[in-house]
Amino acid sequence: MKKLFGVLFILAGIALGLYVGGYLLFIGGIIDFVDGVKAEPVDSELVAWGVGKIVFASLIGWGIFLACSGIGVALLQSNDYPKRNRPGGNRTSRDIEREWARMSRENADPDYDN
């Protein structure tokens, strides 16, 4: 299931990056720029908004793609280790507490001997 969600996140990143960066910002910026220049008194606010959208279209599109694909790749590379069969052995919290207690006794008394 994680692999499916990983692939879906990567595909969604591609689609959203192209849609937002390519269509909404880049093409929308060109349309805003042209509409601002065509206005009878030139609408400088609309021209500036269009130029800003064009300039940042690539950055925003890549950012969306990288964020979504990063999540997707992380899901694809994650391992499902059951709690008791993970690398490092089948240590429980009780085993770890005992080990810490033993280590603290050893460090407290240099002549400690089991």
C-alpha positions in Angstrom: 0.0 0.0 0.0 2.9 2.3 0.7 4.3 1.8 -2.7 1.0 2.7 -4.3 0.8 5.9 -2.3 4.4 6.6 -3.1 3.8 6.3 -6.8 0.6 8.4 -6.5 2.4 11.2 -4.7 5.1 11.3 -7.4 2.4 11.4 -10.2 0.5 14.1 -8.2 3.7 16.1 -7.9 4.2 16.0 -11.7 0.6 16.9 -12.4 0.4 19.7 -9.8 3.8 21.1 -10.7 2.9 21.3 -14.3 -0.6 22.7 -13.6 0.3 25.3 -11.0 3.7 26.3 -12.4 3.0 25.9 -16.1 -0.6 26.8 -16.5 -1.7 28.9 -13.6 1.4 30.9 -13.2 3.3 31.0 -16.5 0.4 31.1 -18.9 -1.8 33.0 -16.5 1.0 35.5 -16.1 1.3 36.0 -19.8 -2.5 36.6 -20.0 -2.4 39.1 -17.1 0.6 40.9 -18.7 -1.2 41.2 -22.1 -4.5 42.3 -20.5 -2.7 44.9 -18.5 -0.9 46.3 -21.6 -4.1 46.2 -23.6 -6.1 48.2 -21.1 -6.8 51.8 -22.3 -4.9 53.4 -19.4 -2.2 50.8 -19.0 -2.8 48.9 -15.8 0.6 48.8 -14.2 -0.6 46.7 -11.3 -1.8 43.9 -13.6 1.4 44.1 -15.7 3.6 43.8 -12.5 1.4 40.9 -11.2 1.8 39.1 -14.6 5.5 39.6 -14.7 5.8 38.3 -11.1 3.8 35.2 -11.9 6.0 34.5 -15.0 9.2 35.0 -13.0 8.2 32.7 -10.1 6.3 30.1 -12.2 9.3 27.8 -12.5 10.3 28.1 -8.9 6.8 27.3 -7.6 6.3 24.5 -10.0 9.6 22.8 -9.2 8.9 23.3 -5.5 5.5 21.6 -5.7 7.0 18.7 -7.7 10.0 18.3 -5.3 7.8 18.4 -2.2 5.3 15.8 -3.5 8.0 13.5 -5.1 10.1 13.7 -1.9 7.1 12.3 0.1 6.6 9.7 -2.6 10.2 8.6 -2.7 10.3 8.4 1.1 7.2 6.2 1.0 8.8 4.0 -1.6 12.0 3.6 0.3 10.5 3.0 3.7 10.7 -0.5 5.2 7.9 -2.2 7.1 9.8 -3.8 10.0 7.5 -5.3 12.6 8.2 -4.0 16.1 9.7 -7.3 17.2 11.7 -8.1 14.1 13.5 -4.9 13.3 17.3 -4.7 12.7 19.2 -4.7 15.9 17.4 -7.7 17.5 14.3 -8.2 19.4 15.1 -5.9 22.3 12.2 -4.6 24.3 12.1 -1.5 26.5 12.7 -3.7 29.5 15.8 -5.1 27.9 17.1 -1.6 27.2 16.4 -0.5 30.8 18.3 -3.5 32.1 21.2 -2.7 29.8 21.3 0.9 31.0 21.2 -0.1 34.6 24.1 -2.5 34.0 26.1 0.1 32.2 25.5 2.7 35.0 26.6 0.2 37.6 29.7 -0.6 35.6 30.6 3.1 35.2 29.9 3.9 38.9 32.1 1.1 40.3 35.3 0.5 38.3 35.8 -2.8 40.3 32.4 -4.1 39.3 32.4 -7.7 38.2 29.4 -9.8 37.2 
